[in-house]
Amino acid sequence: MQNVDRPALVLSSTLAAVAGFVDAVGFLDTGGIFVSFMSGNSTQAAVQVLGGDLSVVFVSAGIITAFVAGVAAGGIVSARTARQQAGVVAGTAVLVGLAAALAMGGDATLWRAGLLAVAMGALNTLFLADGRARVAITYSTGTLVSLGLGLASLVTGGSRTAWRRPLLLWSALVGGAVIGGLAHGLGRAPALAAAAAVLAAAAAVVAVRARRG
């Protein structure tokens, strides 16, 4: 994250907050399946394999597959130009908007979760370098590792500020999840519609930056 400039940091923090928000809505919607935190789904599936609920295994596997498909699709596009990166964010807005539309019907919970997982996977491809994500948008483990290393650097006389960015990103994700949990109580459809609107605004910002760049 050291090479991420301030506008990109603001954008990544905003997207992390949206990811936390959407993950909380999806988690509550499905009764315990994550749409952005694939480590949690992997563990849930693993512990259910032997003598557990196989439906959880299949659902978790499906969501993980959708997430990976989103990463792959986003990577194909984001690896090219900044303008196409705006298209990735716009695409996530469309997917989340579709999930909101499905929520208005009251059914197809797993289809909604699949759409959200594809969208959240794609978000992780906006900050790529050498085929790897420089910024972990939707998952906290990598961010917390960066935070710990930043604190180690502070203690050992290295960088005095390396810990700030990962702390901001993690806080944005958690804060978004708290708001998402509250918003879900007001209705899953309006909650997802609000997330789609924020993503659409973020796409516009990325597009403007691409034109100026």
BELHUCOR-V329814 format. One record per run of one state. SS is the DSSP state (~ for helix, > for strand, _ for the rest). FROM is the first residue (numbers start at 1). TO is the last residue. Records with the same first field share a line. If there is no record, write none. Layout:
SS = FROM-TO  FROM-TO
This chain:
_ = 1-5  31-37  49-53  79-81  106-108  124-127  130-131  134-140  156-161  185-187  213-213
~ = 6-30  38-48  54-78  82-105  109-123  141-155  162-184  188-212
> = 128-129  132-133
